[in-house]
Amino acid sequence: MDRWRYSRPLTVAIGCLLAAGVGVVEVLYRLPPVPFDQVNYFDAAWGFPSHTSYISDHQVLRHGLTVPIRMAQELFGYSQAAFLAVPILSGVLLAVSVYVIGLLLFNRTVGFAAAVLTVGNSMVFPNLTTPLPDVLATALMCAALAVALALRQRRLLVAGTRRREIVALLFVGALLGWSYLAREYMVFVWPLIPLMLIRRVRMIRLGWLIVPLLVVGGGEALLNTLAYGDPLARLHVAAHHGDGPPLSDEPWRNEHLGHSAQWYLTRLAAIVGAAPEALWLKAAVAATVVGAFFSRRIGFLLVWALLFYVPLVALGGLLDPYQPRLRINVQRYWLPLIPAIVLALVAVTWLLVSNRARVVPFLRERARLRSTLASLAVLAAVAVPVGIAQHARATGDTDPYARYAANGATELEDFRSWLQRTDSVDTLWANPSTNRVVGIYLNPTFGRPAWDGELTVWHRVDEPQPDDHVVLYSARTPTCGACMVHAQDILGDPVRIPASWRLVFQANDRQVEVYRVR
């Protein structure tokens, strides 16, 4: 019986992972991303460990993200599959980790519902197909918490023997170190691990947590010293990342700097309030606070939330409004908080319905029926906000530039298909930003290159030759802001196509245009 009790969560988790794998394949073919200005980390990985001049220092130095992307590029090349691999697998890990946490704290229904809402809400979902550090760091942190919870509960899989316990502690430490390499501010939540384990694991064994952290810290310092001449390069860069643009950028400064204390303290409410399912996310915040007074397990989630919220707001401008260290006005900076409040919302719904059902005489002695009613209430409480968020994405309410393709077939994929069909394109010119975006789509999702011509960077001083081709992406809309700026820099504002050029391909309201120079 004991073996079955600890293996059941593992079996369900593996089942979720396999189901998520099927979902990954579906996403690869039906939900291709348009990377826009978010190819910096992808290019930083392609040039790793050297520094690419047009990429910010903090992006080059996030080795926890760039190294996995570089591994994907070694496997798939500079392609769409490599672009998608790390963010999608991060989403899978996040969903499975939240499920396990919900299972260990409450039950399978809470875990499943929380996992769905965690990846399906409007704050997390748009980041599941973009190689940014936030989802990866959050997923790694949640995985570490899941294993630590299993250790606290003395699950046989991780605590059945001394060796298993040591391996589990090493694994938790490695996950923590990796999360730090992806996003520095994940250290805010680290104290939650020793707080959980301090009285459940012998103090001398807790030291095994530190071993991977020392390896990670030492390895990063060595790499930074050899590659960049500064062992603390990432920390030095991160310390000034929140400062933003130069002092001359007055609009940016007026929006982000010098606000009252109330402005910084209420950023969480403003961030979740901007989502289509804002009411549900605000309810999740309230459930985390109120529920902690009635349940120690929800109190654990409140501690998780506070450990992240307090230093984020303090360093985001509360302590020094004119020199913030973190950009708390950026939605994805709050992602590590989402699993905690979502778990609290789902758990409070479950506990409330289950406990209130005991009052009904007909249900008092029918535990299974009470559980079924609570499960239905939880699933409804999750289906509504996820449905609202998905409807907003599919109709373009949350993205006026239609960067989310509910059924795939984006304009860049249409462009790639056209390029595969034609034999007349030998030289293709693209401005610097468009060059970086289009380069990802010159290879198919998997397989051999779709085109064997020459992609040339186009600057203002360059002159494409007759029979060459020029590709414009997002030249008239800010879907890719940098692409539009570069196109206007070369062809004027508004963009004026030379009379001698002939349009040979156009996709999705001129989002992608290809011209032949004559």
N, C-alpha and C positions, 0 to 999 in steps of 0.2 A: 504493500500500500504506500509506504514512504517513497519508494522509487517512482511510483506512478504520480504521486503528489508533486514531486519536483520536476518530473519530466513533462507533465501536461503543459505548464507555461512554455517550456522550451518547444514542444511540438506545435503549439499554437503560434508562437513567434516565428518558427520556421515556415509554417503555412502562410503567415502574413508576408514573410519575405518572398516566398515563391509567387504569391499572388501579386505582390508589388513588382516582381521581376517581369511578369506578364504585362503589368501596367507600364513598365519602363519601355518595353518593346512597342507598346501601343503609342506611347508618347513620342518615341523616336520617329514614328511614321505619321502620326496624326496631329502632333502638337509641336512642330518645329519652331524654335524661337527665332526672332530677328534680333541680333545682338546689339545693334545701334552703337551707343557709346560705351557699352559694357564689355568691350573686347580687351581692355587693358590688362586684366589679370591673365587672359588667354595669351596675349602677346608676351607678357612678362614670363609666363611659363615656357613659351617657345624659345625665348632667349636665355633661360636660366642656365648658369648663375650670373651671366653678364648683365649689365644694366642697359636697358633700351632707353635712349635719350628722351623720347616723347612720353614715357610712362612715369607717373609719380613715384617717388622713392618708397612711400608706404605700401604701394602695390607690388613693387619688386621684392620687398623684404618680407612679405607674408608667405613664408615658406610652407606653412601648414596647408595652404591652398595651392600655391604654384607648383609644388613638387608632385602632388597627385594629378594635377592637370597635365604636367609634363609626362607623367607615366601614361596617361590616356593618349597623349599625342604620339608617344612612341608606339602605342598599339594601333591607333587609328589614323595617325598623321594629322596634319593641320586641317581638320575637317569638322563637320557638324556633329558627328558622333563624339569626337573628343571634346567639343564644346559643351555637349549635353551630359557627358558621363558623370562627372563629379557632382554637379548640382542635383541631378536626378537621384543618384545613389545616396546623396546626403539627405534628400527628402525621404527616401525609403528608410534609411537609418533613423531619421527623426520620428517617423510614424511608428516603427517597430519599438523604439525606445519609449515613446509616450505610452504605447499600448502596455508594455511590460510594467512601467511605473504605475499606471492605473490598475493593472491586474494585481500587483503586489500590495498596493495601498487599499484597494477596494475590491473590485471583481472584474471579470472579463468584459462585461457590458460597458462599464465605465471606461476601461482601457480602450476598447474598440471605438466607442463614441468619441472619446477625447482625441484619439489618433486621427480620426476622420476630420474633426473640426480643426485640429492643429494644422494640418496641411491644406485644408480646404478653405480657410478664411482668406480675406482679401489682403492681409498683411504678409502672409507666408507664401501663398500660391504663386504670385508673380515672380518670386525668386527661385522657384524650383527648376527653371530652365535657363538660369543665368549664372555663370561662374563668379559668384561673389562670396565673401567669407562668412557672412552672417548665418546662413542656414547650416553650413558645414560645422561651424563652431557650436551652434545651438544643438545640433544632432549629437556631436561628440560629448557635449556636457550632459545631455539627457541619457546617453548610453552609460556614461560613468555613474550617474545617479542611479540608474536601473541596477547595475551590478552592485553598487554600494548598498542599495536597499535589500537585494538578495542576501548580501553578507550580513546585514543587520538582522534579517529574519532567519539566519542560519539555514538557508536552503542547501540541500545536499549537493547540488550541482556545483556550488562555489565554496561551500564551507564543510563538505562532508569529511575532508581530511585536511591535515596541516598543509600538505602540498597544494591542494586545491585552493585553500585560503590564500596562500602566498602568491600563487599564480593570479588569482582574482585581484589581489591588491596591486600587483604589478600592472595588470591590465587596466585597472582604474587609473593608476598614475600615468600610464602611457596615454590614455584618452584625455586626461586633464592636460598633459603637456602638448598634445596635438591641438586641442582646442585653443590653447594659448598661442600656438604658432599660427593659427588661423585668425584669431581675433584676441587682442591683448586684454580687452575688458572682461573676458570670461573668468579671469581670476577673481572677480567680485563674488562669484557663486562658489568658489572652491571651499570656503569654510564650512559649507553644508556637509561635505563628505566627512571630515573628522567629527563634526557634531553628531552625525548619525552613528559613527562607528566607535566613538570614544569609550563606551561602556559595553560594547558587544564584541570587540576584538582586543586582544591583549596589546598593551601599549608597545611592547617591543616589536610586535609584528606590524603595527601601523607604520613603522619605519620603512617597510617595503614600498609604501606609497611614494616615498621621496626619491627612491632610486631612479625610476624613469624620468622624473622631473629634473634630476641632476644631469642625466644623460642628454635630455632635450636641451636644457640650458647650456650645457657645455658644448654640445654639437652646434647649436646656433651661434654661439660666440665664436667658435673656431671658423665656421663657414663665413660669418660676417667679417672676421679679421682677414681671412685669405682673399675674399672676393671684394670687400669694400673698405678694408683698412680700419674698421671700427667694430669691436666686439659687441657694443651696445647700439649698433646702428638703428635697429628697428625701434627701440625705445626712444632714442633721441628724435627720430622722425615722427613717431606717434605722439610725442609730447606737444608737437606744434600742428598736428593735423587738423585739429578743430578750429584753428585760427581762421581758416578760410582764405579767400582771395586777399590781395594787397589792400592796404588802407584806403587806396583811391577808389575802391569799389563800394561806393556809398549805398546803392540799393541793397546789396547783400548785407552790409553792416547794419543798416536800419532794420532789416528783417530778422537778423539772428543775434545781434549783440546789444548789450546795454539795457535789457528789459528788467522789470521788477521781479522780485522773488516769486510772486504769485505766478508770473508767466512761466517760469521754469518748473515750478511745482505742479502746474496743471498741464504740462506738455503731454503726459500720458493720456489724459482725458481728450485733449485735442487730437492726438494721433489716432486713437481708436474711434473718435467721433467722426473722422473723415471717411471711415469705411462704410460701404452700403449697409452692412449688418451692424452698424454702430451700437444700436440698442442692446444687442446680445453681448457684444464685447464689453460694454460698460457694465452690463449685468454680471459678466465674469469677474470684473474687478471688484464689484460690490460683494459677490459671493465669496471671493477670496478673503476679504476683510471680515465680513459678518460670520461666515462659516467657521472661521478660526476660533470663535468664542464657544462653539458647540462641538467641535471635533478636533482632536489632536492631530489627526492625519491631514486635515485641511490647514491646521496651524503650521504643519511642516511646509505646505505649499505657500503659505503667507511668508514664512521666513525666507524661502527661496525667492519670492518676488521682492521682498524688502532688501535682501542682500544685493540684488541687482539694481533696484530702483534708486536707492539712496545714493550710492557713489556715482551712478550714471548722471543723476540730476545735479549732484554737487559739482562734479567735474564738467558737466555740460554747460555751466554758466552761473549756477547759484552762488558759488564761492567767488568767482571772478567773472562778472558779466561781460567784460571787455576782452577776455582772453580765455575762452572755453577750450577744454581739451577734447571734448567729444561733441559731435553734432546731433544733439538730441531732437532737432527738428526734422531729422531724416527718419522716415518710418521704419526702415529695416534695422536701425540701431536698437529697436525695442524688441526684436524677435526673441531673444533669450527669455523674455518675460512671458511670452505667449503660452508655452506649454503649461506653466504653473497656473495661470488664471483660467485656462480652458479646462484643465483637470479639476480645478475647484468648482467651476460652473457645473460640469457634468456630475461631479460627486455630490454637490449640494442638491441637485435635482433628484438624483437617485435616493439620497438619504431622506429628503423631504417627502417624496411620494411613498417610499417604503414605510416610513414611520407613521405618516398620516393614515396609511391604509390599515394600520393596526387598530385604529379607532373604530373602524367599520366592523360591526359584529360578524357579518358574513365572511370577512377576510381575516379575522383575528387568528383563526386556527389553520389558515390556508397559506402557508409560507410560500409555496411555489407560485400560487396565483398572485400574491403580493409582489413577488420578484418579477413576474411577467409584466404586471402593470408598471412597475418602476422602470423596467427595461424599455417598454413602449414609450413612456414619458421621456426617458433619456434620448432615445433615438429621434423622437419628434423634436426635442429641444436642440438637437444637432442638425437635423435635416433642414429645418427652417433657415438658420443663418447660412449654412453651406449653399442652399438653394438660392438665397438672395444674392450671395457673393457670385455664384456661377452665372446667374442671370445678368448681373451687372457687367461681368466680364464679356459674356457672349454678345451682349447688345452694345458694347462699347461705352457704357456709362462711366466706367472707371478708367477708360483709356481712349481718349478722343482720336488717337492716331492708329487705333486698331492693331496694336502690336500683339494682341493675343489672338491666335488663330484656333478657334474652337474645333475646326475640322481639318486643320493642316492646310497645305497648298498655299503657303505664303508667296508673296511676289518674288522673293529671292529663290525659292524653289522653282517657280515658273521660269525664272531667268536661267537657272542651271539646266532645266530640261531643254530649253531652247538652245542653249550653248552645246548640249550634247547632240542635238539634231542637225546643227549647221556645220558646214566644213569651211566656211569662208572667213572665219575669224582667226587670224594668226597673231595679231598684236592688239591687246585690249588696254586702253588707257583709263585710269581711275584716279581721282584726286586722293590725297593721303588718307583721309578718313574712310572714304568709300573703298579704297584699296584694301584696308584692313577688314572691313565687313565682307566684301565680296570674296576675298581670299578664302574665307571659311567655306563658301558654297561652291568653290571650283572643284572640290572633291564631293563625291556622293556621300550619303550618310555612312555607308560601308562600301568597301571595294576599291577599285582602281580609280585614278583621277578621271574626272568627267571631261577634261579638256587639257590638251598638251601644248597650248599656245603660250605666249608671253604676256604676263600682266605687268604693266609699267606704271609707275607712280607719275602722276600728272601734276605739275606745278604751273604757276602762271607764266613762267618764262619758256615753258616747253611748247612745242608745236607738233601735234600729231600729223603724220604724213598721210598722203592719199592712200586709200584702201585700208588704213588703220581703223579701228573701232574705239569709240569712247562710251563708257558706261556711266550713267548718273543714277545715284540712289538718293532718294529723299531730298532732291534738289529744291523743291518748292514747298515742302512742309517740314516742320521740326521733328518728324519722327526720329530721325538721326540728326540732332542739332549740329554736330560737327561736320557731317556730310553736307548739310545745307550751307553752312558758312564757307566751307572750302569751295563749293560749286559757285557761290556768289562771288567769292574772291577772284575766281578765274573768268567767269562768264557774265558778271555784273549782277546787280540787284535792282529789279527782278532778273532772273536768269534769262539770257538771250542766246538762243542757239544760232550759230553762224548759218547763213543762207546756203552755203555749199554742203552742209551736212544733211544726210538723209536718214530718217528714222527707220530702223529695221526691226526693232522690238520695243514693246511697251507693255507694262503689267500694272494692274491695280491702280487706276487713276494716276498714271505717270509716276508711281513710286519708283519704278525701275525703268530706265530708258537706255536704249543702246542706239548709237548713231554711227553711221559709216562716213568717214571723211572722204570727200571727193575733190 
